[in-house]
């Protein structure tokens, strides 16, 4: 995915989440609820989608890919939070 497009997608998501989330703690709590006890501290694509949906963010497949391309540095399919 092109760098400028990816940056624009990430910024749009960040703005939308910031409008809905009252604090970083609230966002972490949403991720914790989405990831389950087995993988505590990491969230997969489904968990990320579920957590962000709670904040009114609906991700398209290209948007989800942009997030994982940027933040899943080890290609594990999981993002630490």
Residue pairs with C-beta under 8 A, 6 or more apart in sequence:
1 62
1 65
1 66
1 69
5 66
6 66
6 69
6 70
9 62
9 63
9 66
9 67
10 66
10 67
10 70
13 52
13 57
13 59
13 63
13 67
16 55
16 56
16 57
17 27
17 52
17 55
17 57
20 55
20 56
20 57
21 27
21 30
21 55
27 51
27 55
27 81
28 81
30 51
30 52
30 54
30 55
31 43
31 47
31 48
31 51
31 81
32 40
32 81
33 51
34 43
34 46
34 47
34 48
34 50
34 51
35 41
35 42
35 43
35 44
35 47
36 47
39 47
39 78
41 80
41 81
42 76
42 78
42 79
42 80
42 81
43 51
43 78
43 79
43 81
44 77
44 78
44 79
45 64
45 68
45 77
48 59
48 64
48 67
48 79
49 59
49 64
52 58
52 59
59 67
67 79
68 77
68 79
71 79
72 78
72 79
